[in-house]
Amino acid sequence: MKALLLVSELEDYTISFASGVAQHLDVVLAVPRRRYAQLASSFDPAVDLHLLDWPRHRSLSNPWFLYQLTRLIRRERPNLIHLLSNSTLWLNLAVPFWRPIPLVTTIHDVEIHPGDSDTRTLPGWAPELMVKQSGHLVVHGEGLKRMVLDRYAKSPDCVHVLSHPSILRYAELARRQKMTPREADGTIRVLLFGRIFAYKGLEHLVRAEAMLKDVLPNLRVTVAGRGDNPAIFLPLMGDADRYDIRNRFIEDAEVAQLFLDTDIVVLPYTEASQSGVLNLAAAFGKPVIVTDVGELRETVEPNGLGMVVPPGDAKELAAAIRTLADNGELRNRFGANALYWAKGPNSPERVGGQAAAVYREVVGSC
């Protein structure tokens, strides 16, 4: 069986997912050259990687690209096409030419996150149309499945749940380069990583830090990633000198060092579906503090990955940070659970096997 995977972004997710599926069946992956050329070595060698001159949304060369892509699909003759994100525009026009090959589309976020300026550049009808044109959908949790069934006219048998696989490549980079964590000096380092948009809850982390100013003087907070400027919360900080703010794109080696050095990864999101950062933290065996939004509680609690607090509650977030800061044994236990989960139940190979089973089910039903 052969699956052809298509996606224009989501590099970390795509590397993990495609590499995992390729352990179970033939995988052809078509992605933009500009985003993936430097990441080619991160894929499992079993992935048949095609780097395409994939235009941006506003480019006039999109019709020619769709013609070339359709030729590739007809040449490869896959049993199934899986679009790894519905955040697309022009591919909607090509779908009718791919029939009768079954089309599966993954919906990472049923609703756009507050402040997510990246996704809002896409016309709202485009991802909606792709969902409607897809015979089968994939989401990352049962709660998201219920949301999709409420929103779209799909049969429950056509909406499949596959977890977001662990993101292992940064931990593997750290091992290859023999990177080491900082020396223990009594400091407790908390990390907020990723695109810093409104829904990431930075304001609540800042308020929590201020509450801990006197009771946890050894706390240090790192905020790393592009997006909104964290300096807008300067008046709310308990002690600005406790912050390490890197408001920019973070290169791979720096990402690895950040996760090696941190003691606790915080995800104080006010809204979310799931989190790639959670899957990255687990690969480093780091405990997490998450808010009860989307699929985060359902992922963290059953697997013993860390603590869960209400969204928007800085007081509870501060209490959770202090609990983990004061209890090294608890941090180690959560971290060990996270590493087991990342390399076992949620490994790319395990999730890839589940995806292969979904593909066979889809093809068998057509």
Buried (B, 14 or more C-beta within 10 A) or exposed (E): EBBBBBBBBBBBBBBBBBBBBBBBBBBBBBBBEBBBEEBEEBBBEBBBBBBBEBBEEEEEEBEEBBEBBBEBBEEBEBBBBBBBBBBBBBBBEBBEEBEEBBBBBBBBBBEBBEBBEBBEEBEEEBBBBBBBBBBBBBBBBEBBBBBBBEEBEBEEEBBBBBBBBBBBBBBEBBEEEEBEBEEEEEBBBBBBBBBBBBBBBBBBBBBBBBBBEEEBEEBBBBBBBBBBEBEEBEEBBBBBEBBBBBBEEBEBEBBBBBBBBBBBBBBBBBBBBBBBBBBBBBBBBBBBBBBBBBBBBBBBBEBBBBBBBEBBBBEBBBBBBBEBBEEEEBBEEBBEBBBBBBBEEBBBBBBBBBBBEBBBEBBEEE
